[in-house]
Amino acid sequence: MTQALDFRSPGYAAKQLPCDLDAEMGVLGMALYINDNVDRADGLLPEHFYEPAHQRVWAAILSMVAAGTQADPVTVAAKLGQNDVAFNELGGIVYLAELFERAPPSANMRDHAKVIIDRALRREMIAYSEEMGVAARNAEVEAAAILETAERNLFAIAEHKADQGGFKPFTDAIDTALDTAAKAYARDGGIGGLSTGFIDLDAKLGGLHPSDLIILAGRPSMGKTSLATNIAFNIARRYVRGPDVDGVRTAADGGVVGFFSLEMDEAQLATRIGCDISGISGDRIRKGQIDASEFGRFRDALDEVRSVPLHIDATGGLSLAKLTARARRLKRKHGLDLIVIDYLQLITTERSRGGNRTEEIGAITGGLKALAKDLNVPVIALSQLSRQVENRDDKRPQLADLRESGSIEQDADAVMFVYREAYYLGRTEPRAGTVEHQNWTEEMSKVQGLAEVIIGKQRHGPIGTVRMAFSEDFTRFGNLAREGRFDDGPASHRLPYGDQ
């Protein structure tokens, strides 16, 4: 029997792969001795074992315990049967009986399981590194593609660590809830999440909260990209670095922002932000209709942007896997407190070719929600609306107007719509000099420079409408002026950039 348990032969040593066969035998023996020990090995899977016969023994024990039947040397050997050549070469039922007799104390179960998982992760890393070495020697494969694949594989390994999942004491959740409430209590305005820089929107949302997926939707020209850009810059410009936690940078105020611009390139996005800050029309800048003073203001505005932790990725047709890998890389290198994606329908997946579009969008929104939870940051994803909005008299969007609305609405923690009445009213101008035109002018004066952010879903708070100021010239949103907030009085609209 002793010979059957000896795995230190030259054949095994030659493999030179990380493994601990003593730990594997110990775990199997403890599980056979007391079936309840299986619960102490939370996260240990058959594929974590190095010896193939051990994999099948552990799988048999798991299935029998789950079915409520006794897993002992006799029953497990019977389940594996005479056809399992590798198992029978180890000694079959006699081998299991030997493991049963030599079982270590049950208190060692967790430690043994951790050792087995650790060795399995090391073997995976070795396998991936060898694959990367082969690919790196192939001149036909782009280096960037090799790096993307390697990073994705390494993160996949990290995600499957045993200590990342499973049940946790409820006291941990209580501590987290108390910490969140304490931060909200101590912060000006009493919000628990990242401030968007817009007072009324913060009051409705309580700020942007970690792990939340927020959908920001609207018809073309409503300003959804502008609002997302405004929020991103507001958060980045207030960034104050906090202490590092487990090697990851944190923010004492504001945050590091990752902006995935799948539709607009970096220069266009930078120009838009520069116009917002400088107060110069983007149209005039594009046409060269500015003087030296205005150019100086625009340059100074962009110099301000240089100092803020706003990172832009303008890769078109970015896949969900690459987006996820790049977001994780950004957090590892610079920290990360907010992700903005413009827009989710431009993200590709493996199902993009010939697949069902609804299923594809479901995979994307599910992946973005998982990313928000994994990185513990809010994710704002912009989304298109269907054309059915244009067929209604009241063109304010609803949840049903979301394209492929089922999966988007289901996965999102909050859904917001941008709506501007002036956009639609401006396209119905009657002939000048008529009574209708006079009435139209009066109606336009009421809605010009105004926008609505309609919160159609909020998992953690109320729904409703937030009214905001909007400038078409600068594509900029702002807090809506009201009595007591600004000196100009209740009738004025102000467009402050950031908090007021």
Summary of the structure (lengths in Angstrom):
residues: 500
radius of gyration: 29.6
end to end distance: 79.3
largest distance: 105.9
contacts: 1504
relative contact order: 0.09
helix: 53%
strand: 13%
